[in-house]
Amino acid sequence: IQKVFNNLTQLQSQLRENEMVKGEFEKLGEGEPVYKMIGPVMVLQDMSEAKMTVDRRLELIRGELSRAESRITELQGKEEEI
């Protein structure tokens, strides 16, 4: 159960981080530069592509969170049976 809780905590952290990034995108005006870090290099990225990437990432993280929460509930149920 501890491993699943650790995974859940990490996913929640990733969710908050990506939601903050999405919020920052909303503050930017059209045409303002957006950069993506690739290794040690900052690369200019298209705003719409960056927004789509963050939206996809948020969707995936929410799905993983849902699975982790279901797994925790399942494991706790099994633990109570013992």
C-alpha positions as CSV (number, residue, x, y, z in Angstrom):
1,I,0.0,0.0,0.0
2,Q,2.9,2.4,0.8
3,K,4.2,2.1,-2.7
4,V,0.8,3.1,-4.2
5,F,0.5,6.0,-1.7
6,N,3.9,7.2,-2.8
7,N,2.8,7.0,-6.4
8,L,-0.4,8.9,-5.6
9,T,1.6,11.7,-3.8
10,Q,3.9,12.0,-6.8
11,L,0.9,12.2,-9.2
12,Q,-0.8,14.8,-7.1
13,S,2.4,16.9,-7.2
14,Q,2.6,16.5,-11.0
15,L,-1.0,17.5,-11.3
16,R,-0.5,20.7,-9.3
17,E,2.6,21.6,-11.3
18,N,0.9,21.1,-14.6
19,E,-2.2,23.1,-13.5
20,M,0.2,26.0,-12.5
21,V,1.7,25.8,-16.0
22,K,-1.7,25.9,-17.6
23,G,-2.6,29.0,-15.4
24,E,0.6,30.7,-16.5
25,F,-0.3,30.1,-20.2
26,E,-3.6,31.9,-19.6
27,K,-1.7,35.0,-18.3
28,L,0.4,35.2,-21.5
29,G,-0.7,37.2,-24.4
30,E,-0.8,35.9,-27.9
31,G,2.6,35.9,-29.6
32,E,4.6,35.8,-26.4
33,P,7.4,33.3,-26.5
34,V,7.1,30.0,-24.7
35,Y,10.2,27.9,-24.0
36,K,10.6,24.2,-23.3
37,M,13.6,22.7,-21.5
38,I,15.2,19.9,-23.4
39,G,18.1,18.7,-21.3
40,P,20.2,21.7,-20.5
41,V,18.8,23.7,-23.5
42,M,15.8,26.1,-23.6
43,V,14.0,25.7,-27.0
44,L,11.3,28.0,-28.3
45,Q,8.0,26.2,-28.6
46,D,4.7,27.1,-30.3
47,M,2.1,28.3,-27.7
48,S,-0.7,26.1,-29.1
49,E,1.6,23.1,-29.1
50,A,2.7,23.8,-25.5
51,K,-1.0,24.2,-24.4
52,M,-2.0,20.9,-26.1
53,T,1.0,19.1,-24.5
54,V,0.0,20.3,-21.0
55,D,-3.7,19.5,-21.6
56,R,-2.7,16.0,-22.7
57,R,-0.4,15.6,-19.7
58,L,-3.2,16.7,-17.3
59,E,-5.6,14.2,-18.8
60,L,-3.0,11.4,-18.4
61,I,-2.2,12.4,-14.8
62,R,-5.9,12.5,-13.9
63,G,-6.4,9.0,-15.3
64,E,-3.4,7.7,-13.4
65,L,-4.6,9.4,-10.2
66,S,-8.0,7.7,-10.6
67,R,-6.4,4.3,-11.1
68,A,-4.1,4.8,-8.1
69,E,-7.0,5.9,-5.9
70,S,-9.0,2.8,-7.0
71,R,-6.0,0.6,-6.2
72,I,-5.7,2.1,-2.7
73,T,-9.4,1.5,-2.0
74,E,-9.0,-2.0,-3.3
75,L,-5.9,-2.7,-1.1
76,Q,-7.5,-1.2,2.0
77,G,-10.6,-3.4,1.5
78,K,-8.4,-6.5,1.3
79,E,-6.4,-5.3,4.3
80,E,-9.7,-5.0,6.3
81,E,-10.7,-8.5,5.4
82,I,-7.5,-9.8,7.0
